[in-house]
Amino acid sequence: MTLYYSLVFLLLVTEMLIFLALIVPLPFTWRRKLFTFISESPIIAKLQYGMKITFIFILILFVDSVNRVYRVQVELSGMGNNQGGNTQALGGIERMEVQARKFYSQRNMYLCGFTLFLSLILNRTYVMILDVLRLEEEVKTFKGDPKVKGGKSLKDVGGAGEVGALKEELARKDRDMENLKKQVESMQSEYNRMGDQVAGSNAAPRKGV
């Protein structure tokens, strides 16, 4: 298995572990804190952005593996037709080589396909669990459960890393605004200094007269 397919397999195992972590039964307060952290963490937001780029490359690998499977299948069909439809008459080494390439191509296709499919399942599972937690929080709020009074409401929680990404973007805009204010103040002070200098130079000849 090549390096990039080994990384795809590692990503598949990671997705399986994350899926198991999502479906593990936990108390409401623990699950609430977990999903709030996932939604507000800037690190999760950056990981989510990187995973989107990674899945694009996996999709390319999936398309390439499907193409390879199709070409090997066409090659096997052509070799069978050349032997009058009797595939048993093929040379042993040549047949084993073609069958090995077919096996590896199918393995890569299934590996990339299951990785992409599981990513969709993870996203949908996260959304469904978050909706269930919101409904459970509303029910507990109507019943007057004190456990839901503390902490942030799940109504304000978005997708994985969404709140964290928005907070990071807001902080970046605040920094840009502060820098802009400093530039404006610097330009204003320079303008006032130049104005005072020009006014002083205009007043000097009048004193001499």
Backbone as JSON Lines, residues from 0, in Angstrom:
{"i":0,"aa":"M","n":[0.86,-1.19,0.0],"ca":[0.0,0.0,0.0],"c":[0.89,1.24,0.0]}
{"i":1,"aa":"T","n":[0.61,2.15,-0.92],"ca":[1.41,3.37,-1.02],"c":[1.14,4.29,0.16]}
{"i":2,"aa":"L","n":[1.96,5.35,0.26],"ca":[1.88,6.23,1.41],"c":[0.53,6.94,1.5]}
{"i":3,"aa":"Y","n":[0.04,7.47,0.37],"ca":[-1.21,8.23,0.44],"c":[-2.4,7.33,0.73]}
{"i":4,"aa":"Y","n":[-2.38,6.09,0.25],"ca":[-3.47,5.18,0.61],"c":[-3.35,4.73,2.06]}
{"i":5,"aa":"S","n":[-2.14,4.66,2.59],"ca":[-1.97,4.38,4.02],"c":[-2.54,5.52,4.86]}
{"i":6,"aa":"L","n":[-2.35,6.77,4.4],"ca":[-2.93,7.91,5.1],"c":[-4.45,7.91,5.02]}
{"i":7,"aa":"V","n":[-4.97,7.48,3.87],"ca":[-6.43,7.37,3.74],"c":[-6.97,6.32,4.69]}
{"i":8,"aa":"F","n":[-6.26,5.2,4.82],"ca":[-6.69,4.16,5.77],"c":[-6.63,4.68,7.2]}
{"i":9,"aa":"L","n":[-5.59,5.45,7.53],"ca":[-5.49,6.04,8.87],"c":[-6.65,7.0,9.12]}
{"i":10,"aa":"L","n":[-7.01,7.77,8.11],"ca":[-8.14,8.69,8.24],"c":[-9.44,7.92,8.43]}
{"i":11,"aa":"L","n":[-9.59,6.79,7.72],"ca":[-10.78,5.96,7.88],"c":[-10.9,5.43,9.3]}
{"i":12,"aa":"V","n":[-9.79,4.96,9.86],"ca":[-9.8,4.47,11.25],"c":[-10.13,5.6,12.21]}
{"i":13,"aa":"T","n":[-9.6,6.8,11.95],"ca":[-9.9,7.95,12.8],"c":[-11.38,8.3,12.75]}
{"i":14,"aa":"E","n":[-11.97,8.26,11.57],"ca":[-13.41,8.53,11.43],"c":[-14.23,7.49,12.18]}
{"i":15,"aa":"M","n":[-13.81,6.24,12.14],"ca":[-14.52,5.2,12.88],"c":[-14.47,5.46,14.39]}
{"i":16,"aa":"L","n":[-13.3,5.89,14.88],"ca":[-13.18,6.19,16.31],"c":[-14.03,7.4,16.7]}
{"i":17,"aa":"I","n":[-14.05,8.42,15.84],"ca":[-14.87,9.6,16.12],"c":[-16.35,9.23,16.13]}
{"i":18,"aa":"F","n":[-16.74,8.36,15.2],"ca":[-18.14,7.93,15.15],"c":[-18.52,7.18,16.42]}
{"i":19,"aa":"L","n":[-17.63,6.3,16.89],"ca":[-17.9,5.59,18.13],"c":[-17.97,6.55,19.31]}
{"i":20,"aa":"A","n":[-17.11,7.58,19.3],"ca":[-17.14,8.57,20.38],"c":[-18.45,9.37,20.38]}
{"i":21,"aa":"L","n":[-19.01,9.6,19.21],"ca":[-20.25,10.36,19.13],"c":[-21.45,9.57,19.63]}
{"i":22,"aa":"I","n":[-21.44,8.27,19.39],"ca":[-22.61,7.46,19.75],"c":[-22.49,6.85,21.14]}
{"i":23,"aa":"V","n":[-21.36,7.07,21.83],"ca":[-21.23,6.55,23.19],"c":[-22.21,7.29,24.1]}
{"i":24,"aa":"P","n":[-23.02,6.57,24.86],"ca":[-23.97,7.25,25.76],"c":[-23.25,7.98,26.89]}
{"i":25,"aa":"L","n":[-23.51,9.27,26.98],"ca":[-22.9,10.11,28.01],"c":[-24.0,10.9,28.72]}
{"i":26,"aa":"P","n":[-23.75,11.35,29.94],"ca":[-24.72,12.23,30.62],"c":[-24.95,13.51,29.82]}
{"i":27,"aa":"F","n":[-26.11,14.1,30.05],"ca":[-26.49,15.28,29.27],"c":[-25.5,16.41,29.47]}
{"i":28,"aa":"T","n":[-25.05,16.66,30.69],"ca":[-24.14,17.78,30.94],"c":[-22.8,17.56,30.25]}
{"i":29,"aa":"W","n":[-22.29,16.34,30.28],"ca":[-21.01,16.04,29.62],"c":[-21.13,16.22,28.11]}
{"i":30,"aa":"R","n":[-22.2,15.67,27.57],"ca":[-22.38,15.78,26.11],"c":[-22.59,17.23,25.7]}
{"i":31,"aa":"R","n":[-23.27,17.99,26.54],"ca":[-23.49,19.4,26.25],"c":[-22.17,20.17,26.22]}
{"i":32,"aa":"K","n":[-21.32,19.93,27.21],"ca":[-20.01,20.59,27.25],"c":[-19.15,20.17,26.07]}
{"i":33,"aa":"L","n":[-19.22,18.89,25.7],"ca":[-18.41,18.37,24.59],"c":[-18.79,19.05,23.28]}
{"i":34,"aa":"F","n":[-20.09,19.13,22.99],"ca":[-20.52,19.72,21.74],"c":[-20.32,21.23,21.72]}
{"i":35,"aa":"T","n":[-20.4,21.86,22.89],"ca":[-20.11,23.29,22.95],"c":[-18.64,23.55,22.66]}
{"i":36,"aa":"F","n":[-17.77,22.7,23.21],"ca":[-16.33,22.84,22.94],"c":[-16.02,22.61,21.47]}
{"i":37,"aa":"I","n":[-16.63,21.59,20.88],"ca":[-16.39,21.3,19.46],"c":[-16.82,22.47,18.58]}
{"i":38,"aa":"S","n":[-17.92,23.12,18.95],"ca":[-18.44,24.21,18.13],"c":[-17.66,25.5,18.3]}
{"i":39,"aa":"E","n":[-17.08,25.73,19.48],"ca":[-16.43,27.0,19.76],"c":[-14.91,26.96,19.6]}
{"i":40,"aa":"S","n":[-14.33,25.79,19.47],"ca":[-12.87,25.68,19.42],"c":[-12.34,26.15,18.06]}
{"i":41,"aa":"P","n":[-11.42,27.13,18.03],"ca":[-10.81,27.53,16.76],"c":[-9.95,26.43,16.15]}
{"i":42,"aa":"I","n":[-9.39,25.57,17.0],"ca":[-8.58,24.47,16.49],"c":[-9.43,23.5,15.68]}
{"i":43,"aa":"I","n":[-10.63,23.21,16.18],"ca":[-11.55,22.34,15.45],"c":[-11.94,22.97,14.13]}
{"i":44,"aa":"A","n":[-12.12,24.3,14.12],"ca":[-12.47,24.99,12.89],"c":[-11.36,24.86,11.85]}
{"i":45,"aa":"K","n":[-10.1,25.0,12.3],"ca":[-8.98,24.86,11.36],"c":[-8.85,23.42,10.87]}
{"i":46,"aa":"L","n":[-9.07,22.46,11.77],"ca":[-9.02,21.05,11.36],"c":[-10.13,20.74,10.36]}
{"i":47,"aa":"Q","n":[-11.3,21.32,10.58],"ca":[-12.41,21.08,9.67],"c":[-12.11,21.65,8.28]}
{"i":48,"aa":"Y","n":[-11.48,22.81,8.24],"ca":[-11.11,23.4,6.95],"c":[-10.06,22.54,6.24]}
{"i":49,"aa":"G","n":[-9.09,22.04,7.01],"ca":[-8.08,21.17,6.42],"c":[-8.65,19.85,5.94]}
{"i":50,"aa":"M","n":[-9.65,19.32,6.67],"ca":[-10.26,18.06,6.27],"c":[-11.05,18.2,4.98]}
{"i":51,"aa":"K","n":[-11.65,19.37,4.76],"ca":[-12.37,19.58,3.51],"c":[-11.42,19.49,2.32]}
{"i":52,"aa":"I","n":[-10.23,20.08,2.46],"ca":[-9.24,20.0,1.38],"c":[-8.76,18.55,1.21]}
{"i":53,"aa":"T","n":[-8.59,17.84,2.34],"ca":[-8.15,16.45,2.28],"c":[-9.16,15.58,1.56]}
{"i":54,"aa":"F","n":[-10.44,15.81,1.84],"ca":[-11.48,14.99,1.2],"c":[-11.57,15.26,-0.3]}
{"i":55,"aa":"I","n":[-11.17,16.44,-0.73],"ca":[-11.13,16.71,-2.17],"c":[-10.08,15.82,-2.83]}
{"i":56,"aa":"F","n":[-8.91,15.69,-2.19],"ca":[-7.87,14.81,-2.73],"c":[-8.32,13.34,-2.68]}
{"i":57,"aa":"I","n":[-9.02,12.96,-1.62],"ca":[-9.52,11.58,-1.54],"c":[-10.54,11.32,-2.64]}
{"i":58,"aa":"L","n":[-11.35,12.31,-2.95],"ca":[-12.31,12.16,-4.05],"c":[-11.59,11.95,-5.37]}
{"i":59,"aa":"I","n":[-10.48,12.67,-5.57],"ca":[-9.68,12.47,-6.79],"c":[-9.11,11.05,-6.83]}
{"i":60,"aa":"L","n":[-8.62,10.57,-5.68],"ca":[-8.11,9.2,-5.62],"c":[-9.21,8.18,-5.89]}
{"i":61,"aa":"F","n":[-10.41,8.46,-5.41],"ca":[-11.54,7.56,-5.64],"c":[-11.88,7.47,-7.12]}
{"i":62,"aa":"V","n":[-11.93,8.62,-7.78],"ca":[-12.21,8.62,-9.21],"c":[-11.13,7.89,-9.99]}
{"i":63,"aa":"D","n":[-9.86,8.09,-9.58],"ca":[-8.76,7.41,-10.24],"c":[-8.84,5.9,-10.03]}
{"i":64,"aa":"S","n":[-9.19,5.47,-8.82],"ca":[-9.3,4.03,-8.56],"c":[-10.45,3.39,-9.33]}
{"i":65,"aa":"V","n":[-11.56,4.11,-9.46],"ca":[-12.67,3.6,-10.27],"c":[-12.25,3.46,-11.73]}
{"i":66,"aa":"N","n":[-11.5,4.43,-12.21],"ca":[-11.01,4.36,-13.59],"c":[-10.07,3.17,-13.78]}
{"i":67,"aa":"R","n":[-9.23,2.9,-12.78],"ca":[-8.31,1.76,-12.87],"c":[-9.07,0.44,-12.86]}
{"i":68,"aa":"V","n":[-10.09,0.33,-12.02],"ca":[-10.9,-0.88,-11.99],"c":[-11.56,-1.12,-13.34]}
{"i":69,"aa":"Y","n":[-12.07,-0.07,-13.92],"ca":[-12.73,-0.21,-15.22],"c":[-11.74,-0.65,-16.3]}
{"i":70,"aa":"R","n":[-10.53,-0.06,-16.29],"ca":[-9.53,-0.43,-17.3],"c":[-9.06,-1.87,-17.14]}
{"i":71,"aa":"V","n":[-8.88,-2.32,-15.89],"ca":[-8.48,-3.71,-15.67],"c":[-9.57,-4.67,-16.11]}
{"i":72,"aa":"Q","n":[-10.83,-4.3,-15.83],"ca":[-11.94,-5.15,-16.24],"c":[-12.03,-5.24,-17.76]}
{"i":73,"aa":"V","n":[-11.8,-4.11,-18.43],"ca":[-11.79,-4.13,-19.9],"c":[-10.63,-4.98,-20.42]}
{"i":74,"aa":"E","n":[-9.49,-4.88,-19.73],"ca":[-8.33,-5.68,-20.14],"c":[-8.6,-7.17,-19.98]}
{"i":75,"aa":"L","n":[-9.25,-7.55,-18.87],"ca":[-9.59,-8.95,-18.67],"c":[-10.58,-9.44,-19.71]}
{"i":76,"aa":"S","n":[-11.56,-8.6,-20.03],"ca":[-12.54,-8.98,-21.05],"c":[-11.87,-9.15,-22.4]}
{"i":77,"aa":"G","n":[-10.93,-8.24,-22.73],"ca":[-10.23,-8.34,-24.01],"c":[-9.37,-9.58,-24.09]}
{"i":78,"aa":"M","n":[-8.71,-9.92,-23.0],"ca":[-7.88,-11.12,-22.99],"c":[-8.72,-12.37,-23.1]}
{"i":79,"aa":"G","n":[-9.91,-12.36,-22.5],"ca":[-10.8,-13.51,-22.61],"c":[-11.32,-13.68,-24.02]}
{"i":80,"aa":"N","n":[-11.61,-12.56,-24.69],"ca":[-12.09,-12.64,-26.07],"c":[-11.0,-13.13,-27.01]}
{"i":81,"aa":"N","n":[-9.78,-12.74,-26.73],"ca":[-8.67,-13.2,-27.58],"c":[-8.42,-14.69,-27.45]}
{"i":82,"aa":"Q","n":[-8.82,-15.28,-26.31],"ca":[-8.64,-16.71,-26.11],"c":[-9.91,-17.48,-26.42]}
{"i":83,"aa":"G","n":[-10.79,-16.87,-27.17],"ca":[-12.02,-17.57,-27.54],"c":[-12.98,-17.74,-26.39]}
{"i":84,"aa":"G","n":[-12.89,-16.83,-25.42],"ca":[-13.82,-16.89,-24.3],"c":[-13.36,-17.83,-23.21]}
{"i":85,"aa":"N","n":[-12.25,-18.52,-23.38],"ca":[-11.77,-19.45,-22.36],"c":[-10.68,-18.77,-21.55]}
{"i":86,"aa":"T","n":[-11.04,-18.2,-20.4],"ca":[-10.07,-17.48,-19.57],"c":[-9.09,-18.42,-18.89]}
{"i":87,"aa":"Q","n":[-9.4,-19.71,-18.85],"ca":[-8.48,-20.66,-18.22],"c":[-7.23,-20.87,-19.05]}
{"i":88,"aa":"A","n":[-7.32,-20.54,-20.35],"ca":[-6.18,-20.75,-21.23],"c":[-5.14,-19.65,-21.1]}
{"i":89,"aa":"L","n":[-5.37,-18.64,-20.31],"ca":[-4.41,-17.55,-20.14],"c":[-3.17,-18.06,-19.43]}
{"i":90,"aa":"G","n":[-2.06,-17.4,-19.69],"ca":[-0.83,-17.75,-18.98],"c":[-0.98,-17.5,-17.5]}
{"i":91,"aa":"G","n":[-0.39,-18.37,-16.67],"ca":[-0.56,-18.26,-15.23],"c":[0.01,-16.98,-14.66]}
{"i":92,"aa":"I","n":[1.21,-16.62,-15.06],"ca":[1.84,-15.41,-14.53],"c":[1.09,-14.16,-14.98]}
{"i":93,"aa":"E","n":[0.73,-14.12,-16.26],"ca":[0.02,-12.95,-16.79],"c":[-1.34,-12.8,-16.14]}
{"i":94,"aa":"R","n":[-2.03,-13.9,-15.95],"ca":[-3.35,-13.85,-15.33],"c":[-3.25,-13.4,-13.86]}
{"i":95,"aa":"M","n":[-2.25,-13.91,-13.15],"ca":[-2.07,-13.51,-11.76],"c":[-1.75,-12.02,-11.65]}
{"i":96,"aa":"E","n":[-0.98,-11.52,-12.61],"ca":[-0.63,-10.1,-12.57],"c":[-1.87,-9.23,-12.77]}
{"i":97,"aa":"V","n":[-2.69,-9.62,-13.74],"ca":[-3.9,-8.84,-14.0],"c":[-4.87,-8.93,-12.82]}
{"i":98,"aa":"Q","n":[-5.02,-10.12,-12.25],"ca":[-5.9,-10.29,-11.1],"c":[-5.39,-9.5,-9.89]}
{"i":99,"aa":"A","n":[-4.06,-9.43,-9.73],"ca":[-3.5,-8.65,-8.62],"c":[-3.79,-7.16,-8.81]}
{"i":100,"aa":"R","n":[-3.63,-6.66,-10.03],"ca":[-3.94,-5.25,-10.28],"c":[-5.42,-4.98,-10.08]}
{"i":101,"aa":"K","n":[-6.26,-5.92,-10.43],"ca":[-7.69,-5.75,-10.21],"c":[-8.01,-5.7,-8.71]}
{"i":102,"aa":"F","n":[-7.35,-6.58,-7.96],"ca":[-7.59,-6.61,-6.51],"c":[-7.15,-5.3,-5.86]}
{"i":103,"aa":"Y","n":[-5.96,-4.81,-6.2],"ca":[-5.46,-3.57,-5.61],"c":[-6.33,-2.38,-6.01]}
{"i":104,"aa":"S","n":[-6.78,-2.36,-7.24],"ca":[-7.63,-1.26,-7.7],"c":[-8.97,-1.26,-6.96]}
{"i":105,"aa":"Q","n":[-9.55,-2.45,-6.8],"ca":[-10.81,-2.54,-6.06],"c":[-10.62,-2.18,-4.59]}
{"i":106,"aa":"R","n":[-9.49,-2.62,-4.01],"ca":[-9.22,-2.26,-2.61],"c":[-9.13,-0.76,-2.43]}
{"i":107,"aa":"N","n":[-8.4,-0.09,-3.33],"ca":[-8.27,1.36,-3.24],"c":[-9.61,2.06,-3.45]}
{"i":108,"aa":"M","n":[-10.42,1.52,-4.36],"ca":[-11.74,2.12,-4.61],"c":[-12.62,2.0,-3.38]}
{"i":109,"aa":"Y","n":[-12.65,0.82,-2.75],"ca":[-13.46,0.64,-1.55],"c":[-12.93,1.49,-0.39]}
{"i":110,"aa":"L","n":[-11.62,1.59,-0.27],"ca":[-11.02,2.37,0.81],"c":[-11.4,3.84,0.71]}
{"i":111,"aa":"C","n":[-11.23,4.42,-0.47],"ca":[-11.58,5.83,-0.66],"c":[-13.08,6.05,-0.58]}
{"i":112,"aa":"G","n":[-13.84,5.11,-1.14],"ca":[-15.3,5.26,-1.11],"c":[-15.86,5.22,0.29]}
{"i":113,"aa":"F","n":[-15.41,4.27,1.1],"ca":[-15.9,4.18,2.48],"c":[-15.45,5.39,3.3]}
{"i":114,"aa":"T","n":[-14.26,5.92,3.03],"ca":[-13.79,7.1,3.76],"c":[-14.68,8.31,3.46]}
{"i":115,"aa":"L","n":[-15.01,8.51,2.19],"ca":[-15.89,9.62,1.83],"c":[-17.3,9.42,2.38]}
{"i":116,"aa":"F","n":[-17.79,8.19,2.29],"ca":[-19.14,7.9,2.77],"c":[-19.24,8.09,4.28]}
{"i":117,"aa":"L","n":[-18.21,7.65,5.01],"ca":[-18.23,7.8,6.46],"c":[-18.13,9.27,6.88]}
{"i":118,"aa":"S","n":[-17.46,10.09,6.07],"ca":[-17.4,11.53,6.39],"c":[-18.79,12.15,6.32]}
{"i":119,"aa":"L","n":[-19.59,11.74,5.35],"ca":[-20.97,12.23,5.26],"c":[-21.8,11.74,6.44]}
{"i":120,"aa":"I","n":[-21.59,10.48,6.83],"ca":[-22.32,9.93,7.98],"c":[-21.96,10.68,9.26]}
{"i":121,"aa":"L","n":[-20.66,10.99,9.43],"ca":[-20.23,11.72,10.62],"c":[-20.88,13.1,10.71]}
{"i":122,"aa":"N","n":[-20.9,13.79,9.57],"ca":[-21.5,15.12,9.55],"c":[-22.98,15.07,9.89]}
{"i":123,"aa":"R","n":[-23.69,14.1,9.29],"ca":[-25.12,13.98,9.54],"c":[-25.39,13.54,10.98]}
{"i":124,"aa":"T","n":[-24.56,12.64,11.5],"ca":[-24.73,12.18,12.88],"c":[-24.53,13.32,13.87]}
{"i":125,"aa":"Y","n":[-23.52,14.16,13.61],"ca":[-23.26,15.31,14.49],"c":[-24.48,16.25,14.5]}
{"i":126,"aa":"V","n":[-25.03,16.52,13.34],"ca":[-26.19,17.43,13.27],"c":[-27.39,16.83,13.99]}
{"i":127,"aa":"M","n":[-27.62,15.54,13.8],"ca":[-28.78,14.9,14.44],"c":[-28.62,14.87,15.96]}
{"i":128,"aa":"I","n":[-27.43,14.55,16.44],"ca":[-27.22,14.54,17.89],"c":[-27.37,15.94,18.47]}
{"i":129,"aa":"L","n":[-26.89,16.95,17.75],"ca":[-27.02,18.32,18.22],"c":[-28.49,18.74,18.28]}
{"i":130,"aa":"D","n":[-29.29,18.33,17.31],"ca":[-30.72,18.63,17.33],"c":[-31.4,17.94,18.51]}
{"i":131,"aa":"V","n":[-31.03,16.69,18.77],"ca":[-31.61,15.97,19.9],"c":[-31.24,16.65,21.22]}
{"i":132,"aa":"L","n":[-30.01,17.1,21.34],"ca":[-29.59,17.79,22.56],"c":[-30.34,19.11,22.75]}
{"i":133,"aa":"R","n":[-30.59,19.81,21.65],"ca":[-31.35,21.06,21.76],"c":[-32.78,20.8,22.23]}
{"i":134,"aa":"L","n":[-33.4,19.75,21.68],"ca":[-34.75,19.41,22.11],"c":[-34.77,18.97,23.57]}
{"i":135,"aa":"E","n":[-33.76,18.19,23.95],"ca":[-33.68,17.74,25.33],"c":[-33.46,18.92,26.27]}
{"i":136,"aa":"E","n":[-32.69,19.9,25.83],"ca":[-32.45,21.08,26.65],"c":[-33.74,21.89,26.82]}
{"i":137,"aa":"E","n":[-34.52,22.0,25.75],"ca":[-35.79,22.72,25.85],"c":[-36.75,22.02,26.8]}
{"i":138,"aa":"V","n":[-36.78,20.68,26.73],"ca":[-37.67,19.93,27.63],"c":[-37.25,20.13,29.08]}
{"i":139,"aa":"K","n":[-35.94,20.06,29.34],"ca":[-35.45,20.25,30.7],"c":[-35.69,21.68,31.18]}
{"i":140,"aa":"T","n":[-35.61,22.65,30.25],"ca":[-35.87,24.05,30.62],"c":[-37.33,24.24,31.01]}
{"i":141,"aa":"F","n":[-38.24,23.62,30.26],"ca":[-39.67,23.72,30.58],"c":[-39.99,23.05,31.92]}
{"i":142,"aa":"K","n":[-39.23,21.99,32.23],"ca":[-39.46,21.29,33.49],"c":[-38.77,21.98,34.66]}
{"i":143,"aa":"G","n":[-37.94,23.01,34.37],"ca":[-37.26,23.73,35.44],"c":[-36.07,22.98,35.99]}
{"i":144,"aa":"D","n":[-35.4,22.19,35.17],"ca":[-34.23,21.45,35.62],"c":[-33.08,22.43,35.84]}
{"i":145,"aa":"P","n":[-32.48,22.46,37.04],"ca":[-31.37,23.41,37.31],"c":[-30.1,23.09,36.54]}
{"i":146,"aa":"K","n":[-29.97,21.9,35.98],"ca":[-28.74,21.52,35.28],"c":[-28.54,22.29,33.99]}
{"i":147,"aa":"V","n":[-29.63,22.8,33.41],"ca":[-29.51,23.5,32.14],"c":[-29.41,25.0,32.31]}
{"i":148,"aa":"K","n":[-29.42,25.49,33.54],"ca":[-29.34,26.93,33.75],"c":[-27.92,27.45,33.56]}
{"i":149,"aa":"G","n":[-26.94,26.66,33.95],"ca":[-25.56,27.1,33.8],"c":[-25.03,26.77,32.44]}
{"i":150,"aa":"G","n":[-24.05,27.53,32.0],"ca":[-23.42,27.25,30.71],"c":[-24.16,27.9,29.56]}
{"i":151,"aa":"K","n":[-23.6,27.69,28.39],"ca":[-24.16,28.29,27.19],"c":[-25.26,27.42,26.63]}
{"i":152,"aa":"S","n":[-26.31,28.06,26.14],"ca":[-27.41,27.32,25.55],"c":[-27.0,26.71,24.22]}
{"i":153,"aa":"L","n":[-27.5,25.51,23.95],"ca":[-27.19,24.83,22.69],"c":[-27.86,25.48,21.5]}
{"i":154,"aa":"K","n":[-28.8,26.38,21.74],"ca":[-29.43,27.1,20.64],"c":[-28.43,27.99,19.93]}
{"i":155,"aa":"D","n":[-27.41,28.44,20.66],"ca":[-26.39,29.32,20.09],"c":[-25.23,28.55,19.48]}
{"i":156,"aa":"V","n":[-25.28,27.23,19.54],"ca":[-24.19,26.4,19.03],"c":[-24.46,26.04,17.59]}
{"i":157,"aa":"G","n":[-23.44,26.26,16.74],"ca":[-23.58,25.92,15.33],"c":[-22.89,24.62,14.99]}
{"i":158,"aa":"G","n":[-22.4,24.53,13.77],"ca":[-21.7,23.34,13.33],"c":[-20.35,23.21,13.99]}
{"i":159,"aa":"A","n":[-19.69,22.1,13.7],"ca":[-18.39,21.84,14.33],"c":[-17.39,22.92,13.94]}
{"i":160,"aa":"G","n":[-16.91,23.65,14.94],"ca":[-15.93,24.7,14.7],"c":[-16.5,25.99,14.13]}
{"i":161,"aa":"E","n":[-17.81,26.06,13.94],"ca":[-18.39,27.24,13.29],"c":[-18.28,28.47,14.19]}
{"i":162,"aa":"V","n":[-18.65,28.31,15.46],"ca":[-18.6,29.44,16.39],"c":[-17.16,29.9,16.59]}
{"i":163,"aa":"G","n":[-16.24,28.92,16.69],"ca":[-14.84,29.27,16.86],"c":[-14.29,30.03,15.67]}
{"i":164,"aa":"A","n":[-14.69,29.62,14.47],"ca":[-14.24,30.32,13.27],"c":[-14.78,31.74,13.23]}
{"i":165,"aa":"L","n":[-16.04,31.91,13.63],"ca":[-16.63,33.26,13.65],"c":[-15.96,34.14,14.68]}
{"i":166,"aa":"K","n":[-15.63,33.57,15.85],"ca":[-14.94,34.35,16.88],"c":[-13.55,34.77,16.41]}
{"i":167,"aa":"E","n":[-12.87,33.86,15.75],"ca":[-11.53,34.18,15.26],"c":[-11.6,35.26,14.18]}
{"i":168,"aa":"E","n":[-12.61,35.18,13.32],"ca":[-12.76,36.2,12.29],"c":[-13.12,37.55,12.91]}
{"i":169,"aa":"L","n":[-13.97,37.54,13.94],"ca":[-14.34,38.78,14.61],"c":[-13.13,39.41,15.31]}
{"i":170,"aa":"A","n":[-12.29,38.57,15.93],"ca":[-11.08,39.09,16.58],"c":[-10.12,39.68,15.56]}
{"i":171,"aa":"R","n":[-10.03,39.06,14.39],"ca":[-9.16,39.59,13.34],"c":[-9.68,40.93,12.83]}
{"i":172,"aa":"K","n":[-10.98,41.06,12.7],"ca":[-11.55,42.34,12.27],"c":[-11.36,43.42,13.33]}
{"i":173,"aa":"D","n":[-11.45,43.03,14.6],"ca":[-11.2,44.0,15.68],"c":[-9.76,44.5,15.64]}
{"i":174,"aa":"R","n":[-8.82,43.58,15.38],"ca":[-7.42,44.0,15.27],"c":[-7.21,44.93,14.08]}
{"i":175,"aa":"D","n":[-7.86,44.62,12.97],"ca":[-7.76,45.5,11.8],"c":[-8.35,46.87,12.1]}
{"i":176,"aa":"M","n":[-9.45,46.89,12.86],"ca":[-10.07,48.16,13.21],"c":[-9.17,48.99,14.13]}
{"i":177,"aa":"E","n":[-8.5,48.34,15.08],"ca":[-7.6,49.04,15.97],"c":[-6.41,49.61,15.2]}
{"i":178,"aa":"N","n":[-5.88,48.83,14.27],"ca":[-4.77,49.33,13.44],"c":[-5.21,50.52,12.59]}
{"i":179,"aa":"L","n":[-6.44,50.43,12.07],"ca":[-6.95,51.54,11.27],"c":[-7.13,52.81,12.12]}
{"i":180,"aa":"K","n":[-7.61,52.63,13.35],"ca":[-7.77,53.77,14.24],"c":[-6.43,54.42,14.54]}
{"i":181,"aa":"K","n":[-5.4,53.59,14.76],"ca":[-4.07,54.13,15.03],"c":[-3.53,54.9,13.83]}
{"i":182,"aa":"Q","n":[-3.78,54.39,12.64],"ca":[-3.33,55.09,11.44],"c":[-4.05,56.42,11.27]}
{"i":183,"aa":"V","n":[-5.36,56.42,11.55],"ca":[-6.13,57.67,11.45],"c":[-5.64,58.69,12.47]}
{"i":184,"aa":"E","n":[-5.38,58.26,13.7],"ca":[-4.89,59.17,14.72],"c":[-3.51,59.72,14.36]}
{"i":185,"aa":"S","n":[-2.67,58.85,13.79],"ca":[-1.34,59.3,13.38],"c":[-1.44,60.33,12.26]}
{"i":186,"aa":"M","n":[-2.33,60.06,11.28],"ca":[-2.51,61.01,10.18],"c":[-3.12,62.31,10.68]}
{"i":187,"aa":"Q","n":[-4.03,62.21,11.66],"ca":[-4.65,63.42,12.2],"c":[-3.63,64.28,12.94]}
{"i":188,"aa":"S","n":[-2.78,63.63,13.73],"ca":[-1.76,64.39,14.45],"c":[-0.76,65.02,13.49]}
{"i":189,"aa":"E","n":[-0.4,64.29,12.44],"ca":[0.52,64.84,11.44],"c":[-0.11,66.01,10.7]}
{"i":190,"aa":"Y","n":[-1.4,65.89,10.42],"ca":[-2.13,66.97,9.75],"c":[-2.17,68.22,10.65]}
{"i":191,"aa":"N","n":[-2.43,68.03,11.94],"ca":[-2.47,69.17,12.86],"c":[-1.09,69.82,12.98]}
{"i":192,"aa":"R","n":[-0.05,68.99,13.0],"ca":[1.3,69.54,13.11],"c":[1.65,70.36,11.89]}
{"i":193,"aa":"M","n":[1.32,69.84,10.71],"ca":[1.59,70.58,9.48],"c":[0.76,71.85,9.4]}
{"i":194,"aa":"G","n":[-0.48,71.77,9.91],"ca":[-1.32,72.96,9.91],"c":[-0.77,74.05,10.8]}
{"i":195,"aa":"D","n":[-0.29,73.65,11.99],"ca":[0.3,74.62,12.9],"c":[1.58,75.22,12.32]}
{"i":196,"aa":"Q","n":[2.33,74.38,11.63],"ca":[3.58,74.85,11.03],"c":[3.31,75.86,9.92]}
{"i":197,"aa":"V","n":[2.31,75.56,9.09],"ca":[1.95,76.49,8.01],"c":[1.39,77.78,8.57]}
{"i":198,"aa":"A","n":[0.57,77.68,9.61],"ca":[0.01,78.89,10.22],"c":[1.11,79.74,10.84]}
{"i":199,"aa":"G","n":[2.11,79.1,11.45],"ca":[3.2,79.85,12.05],"c":[4.06,80.55,11.0]}
{"i":200,"aa":"S","n":[4.29,79.9,9.85],"ca":[5.1,80.51,8.81],"c":[4.35,81.68,8.16]}
{"i":201,"aa":"N","n":[3.03,81.61,8.08],"ca":[2.26,82.73,7.51],"c":[2.2,83.91,8.47]}
{"i":202,"aa":"A","n":[2.21,83.64,9.76],"ca":[2.15,84.73,10.74],"c":[3.47,85.44,10.94]}
{"i":203,"aa":"A","n":[4.57,84.82,10.63],"ca":[5.89,85.43,10.85],"c":[6.12,86.68,10.03]}
{"i":204,"aa":"P","n":[5.84,86.81,8.73],"ca":[6.06,88.06,7.99],"c":[5.22,89.2,8.5]}
{"i":205,"aa":"R","n":[4.0,88.91,9.0],"ca":[3.14,89.99,9.48],"c":[3.75,90.67,10.71]}
{"i":206,"aa":"K","n":[4.45,89.87,11.55],"ca":[5.1,90.48,12.71],"c":[6.21,91.41,12.28]}
{"i":207,"aa":"G","n":[6.92,91.06,11.19],"ca":[8.0,91.93,10.71],"c":[7.48,93.21,10.14]}
{"i":208,"aa":"V","n":[6.33,93.2,9.53],"ca":[5.73,94.42,8.95],"c":[5.28,95.31,10.07]}
